[in-house]
Amino acid sequence: MTLTSPKREPLADQVIAQLRAQITSGEWPVGSRIPTEVELVEQLGVARNTVREAVRALAHNGLLDIRQGSGTYVLATSELAGVMHRRFADADHDQVIELRLALEAAAARLAATRRTSADLKLLDTALARREDAWTSGDVEDFIQTDAAFHQAVMAAAHNEVISALYADLGEVLRTELRQTVGPVLTENRYVSHTGILAAIREGDPEKASLEASAALTVC
C-alpha cells in the first residue's frame, strides 16, 4: 500500500467537531438555543460561511433544528438520536406510549434490584426538579425534567443497552409527552412519580414495574 501525505482536516470539519462536542457533552442541552451565527463567528474566529456550513451539516444529521426567525436549537445528542427522531416523528401516539411502557417498566423492575445509594440520590434530585418544574408551570422545563427522571431510572437499571436506546429515543419520547401534557400544565394531567421511586427504594421489582406502567396507562 502506498503511503500518502496526511491532509489537513478542512476547517468546516473542525468547527463541526467543536459544535458536536458542545452538544454531546451536555454543554448545550437538548431543547436549548445555541449561540447565534455572529456569536459563533466571534467565538471560533472563523468565517461566517464556515459556521453556516457546520450548522447546516449538524442540522442535516439531526442534531440541530434551524428555525427561521427564532434561532437554532439542539434537537438530539447524537446522530443516531437524530435519525430516531426523523424516523419516528410521525409515529402513532399510542404506539409510542406502548414503547415507553415496555422500556420504562423493564427499567424500573431492574432498578429496584440493582440501584445503588448514589442512584437513589440522583433519583431524589431528579424527582424534586420534576416537581419544581410542574409547580412553576413551565411546560418545557417540565418536559425536560420528566425526561431526566426517567433517564435516571434507566441509569439505575445498570443496563447500558436499555439506557443508551432510551437516550437515543429521547426527542421522540419528549414529543409524545408534549402532546400528552398540552400547551398548559393542568391538574388533571398531573401524574405522580413518587410511587416509582418508592418501589425502587424498597427494592420491590414487581411494584416498581407496576408503578411505572400505571404512570403511563393514565396518559
C-alpha positions in Angstrom: 0.0 0.0 0.0 1.4 3.4 -1.0 1.6 5.9 1.8 0.3 9.5 1.1 1.0 12.7 2.9 -1.6 13.4 5.6 -4.1 16.1 4.6 -5.1 18.9 6.9 -8.6 18.5 8.1 -11.0 21.0 6.5 -11.8 24.0 8.7 -15.6 23.3 8.5 -15.0 19.7 9.8 -13.1 21.2 12.8 -16.0 23.5 13.6 -18.4 20.6 13.2 -16.4 18.6 15.7 -16.4 21.5 18.2 -20.1 22.1 17.9 -20.8 18.4 18.2 -18.7 18.3 21.4 -20.7 21.1 22.9 -23.9 19.0 22.3 -22.7 15.6 23.3 -21.1 16.9 26.5 -24.4 18.5 27.6 -22.9 22.0 27.5 -25.7 22.7 25.0 -28.7 20.6 26.3 -31.4 19.2 24.1 -34.0 22.0 23.6 -31.6 24.8 24.2 -30.8 27.5 21.6 -27.2 27.6 20.6 -25.3 30.9 20.1 -26.2 33.0 17.1 -24.2 32.8 13.9 -22.5 36.1 14.7 -21.6 34.9 18.2 -20.1 31.6 16.9 -18.0 33.5 14.3 -16.6 35.6 17.2 -16.0 32.7 19.5 -14.4 30.4 16.9 -12.6 33.0 14.9 -13.7 31.6 11.5 -15.6 33.0 8.5 -19.4 33.2 8.6 -19.7 30.8 5.7 -17.7 28.1 7.7 -20.0 28.4 10.7 -23.1 28.3 8.4 -21.8 25.1 6.7 -21.1 23.5 10.0 -24.5 24.3 11.5 -26.3 23.1 8.3 -24.3 19.8 8.4 -25.3 19.2 12.0 -28.9 20.1 11.2 -28.8 17.6 8.3 -27.6 14.9 10.7 -30.5 15.6 13.0 -28.6 17.2 15.9 -29.7 20.8 15.3 -33.0 22.4 14.3 -32.8 25.6 12.4 -35.9 27.7 13.0 -36.2 30.8 10.8 -36.7 33.9 12.8 -36.1 32.1 16.1 -32.7 30.6 16.1 -31.0 27.2 16.0 -31.9 24.6 18.7 -30.4 21.4 19.9 -32.6 18.6 18.7 -30.6 15.4 19.7 -27.4 14.4 21.4 -26.1 12.1 18.7 -26.6 11.3 15.0 -28.5 8.1 16.0 -30.8 10.2 18.2 -31.4 12.5 15.2 -32.2 9.5 13.0 -34.6 8.2 15.6 -36.4 11.5 15.7 -36.7 11.7 11.9 -37.8 8.1 11.6 -40.5 8.2 14.3 -41.5 11.9 14.1 -44.9 10.9 12.8 -45.3 7.7 14.7 -48.7 6.8 16.2 -49.1 8.3 19.7 -50.4 5.1 21.2 -47.6 3.0 19.8 -45.0 5.4 21.3 -46.8 5.0 24.6 -46.5 1.2 24.2 -42.8 1.6 23.6 -42.4 3.7 26.7 -44.4 1.2 28.7 -42.1 -1.6 27.6 -38.8 0.2 28.3 -39.8 2.1 31.5 -41.5 -0.9 33.2 -38.5 -3.1 32.4 -36.0 -0.5 33.6 -37.9 0.2 36.9 -38.0 -3.6 37.6 -34.2 -3.8 37.1 -33.6 -0.6 39.0 -35.4 -2.0 42.1 -32.8 -4.8 42.4 -29.7 -3.0 41.1 -29.9 0.6 42.4 -27.1 1.9 44.5 -27.2 4.6 47.1 -25.7 7.0 44.5 -28.6 6.1 42.1 -31.1 6.9 44.8 -29.6 10.3 45.4 -29.8 11.1 41.7 -33.4 9.9 41.6 -34.3 12.0 44.6 -32.8 15.1 42.9 -34.4 14.3 39.5 -37.8 13.8 41.1 -37.6 17.1 43.1 -36.7 19.0 40.0 -39.6 17.4 38.1 -42.0 18.5 40.9 -40.5 22.0 41.0 -40.9 22.3 37.2 -44.6 21.3 37.5 -45.2 23.8 40.2 -43.6 26.6 38.2 -46.0 25.9 35.3 -43.1 25.9 32.7 -44.2 23.3 30.2 -40.8 22.8 28.5 -38.9 22.7 31.8 -41.3 20.0 33.0 -40.8 18.0 29.8 -37.0 18.1 30.2 -37.1 17.3 34.0 -39.6 14.5 33.5 -37.3 13.0 30.8 -34.3 13.4 33.2 -36.1 11.5 35.9 -36.8 8.6 33.6 -33.3 8.6 32.2 -32.1 8.4 35.9 -34.3 5.3 36.3 -32.6 3.8 33.2 -29.2 4.5 34.7 -30.2 2.9 37.9 -31.2 -0.3 36.0 -27.5 -0.7 35.1 -28.2 -2.0 31.6 -26.2 0.1 29.2 -28.2 -1.1 26.1 -31.5 0.0 27.6 -30.1 3.3 28.8 -28.5 4.1 25.5 -31.6 3.2 23.5 -33.8 5.3 25.7 -31.4 8.2 25.4 -31.4 7.9 21.6 -35.2 7.9 21.6 -35.2 10.9 23.8 -36.7 13.5 21.5 -39.3 11.0 20.2 -40.5 10.5 23.8 -40.4 14.1 24.7 -42.5 14.9 21.6 -45.0 12.3 22.8 -45.1 13.9 26.3 -45.7 17.4 24.8 -48.7 16.0 23.1 -49.9 14.4 26.3 -49.4 17.4 28.5 -50.6 20.0 26.1 -49.6 23.7 26.0 -50.5 24.4 29.6 -49.9 22.3 32.7 -53.3 21.4 34.2 -54.0 19.5 37.4 -56.0 16.7 35.6 -52.9 15.9 33.5 -50.5 15.6 36.5 -49.1 12.1 37.1 -47.1 11.5 40.3 -43.9 9.5 40.0 -43.3 9.2 43.8 -44.6 5.6 43.7 -42.0 4.6 41.1 -39.2 5.9 43.3 -40.6 4.5 46.5 -40.8 1.0 44.9 -37.2 1.3 43.6 -36.0 2.4 47.0 -37.8 -0.5 48.7 -36.2 -3.0 46.3 -39.6 -4.3 45.1 -39.2 -5.1 41.4 -42.8 -6.1 40.8 -44.2 -3.0 42.4 -41.7 -0.8 40.6 -42.8 -2.2 37.3 -46.4 -1.8 38.1 -45.9 1.8 39.2 -44.1 2.7 36.0 -46.8 1.1 34.0 -49.6 2.8 35.9 -47.9 6.2 35.3 -48.3 5.7 31.6 -51.7 4.0 31.4 -53.3 7.1 32.9 -52.0 9.2 30.0 
